[in-house]
Amino acid sequence: MLLRACSNEAMTQMLADDYALQFNEALGLHCKIQFVPVTVLRLSERSGQIVSFEPYLGGQYIKHNDNDGHVDTAEELPQAF
């Protein structure tokens, strides 16, 4: 059940990133919308524990929202995705 939920989350982010890429290309905006890729692993050395993670993002960026519905900015464009 957890594996399916994590895998679905990763696939959703991949699809959203594809839509964002098409959107960015169509509008030619200065700022680009991007989604961070998710990796899902089953850890055999930890009794098959399922984990999902995203890469560390160095530097400055704005996280406009999260998967729990929390919105951090008043920007409307990121909320469309």
WOUR-V768137 format. One line per field, one symbol per residue. ss: DSSP state (a for helix, b for strand, c for the rest). phi: phi as a letter, one per 30 degrees, with the letter a starting at -180 (. if undefined). psi: psi as a letter, one per 40 degrees, with the letter a starting at -180 (. if undefined). A space follows every 50 residues. Layout:
ss: ???
phi: ???
psi: ???
This chain:
ss: caaaaaaaaaaaaaaaaaaaaaaaaaaccccccccccbbbbbbaaaccbb bbbbccccccccccbcccccbccccccaaac
phi: .deddddddddddddddddddddeddchddccdbcddcccbccddbhiec bbacddcdicaccdabdcjdccbcddedddc
psi: ddddddddddddddddddddddddddefidhihihhihhhihhdeffehh iiiiihhiahihhdiaeeehheiehddded.
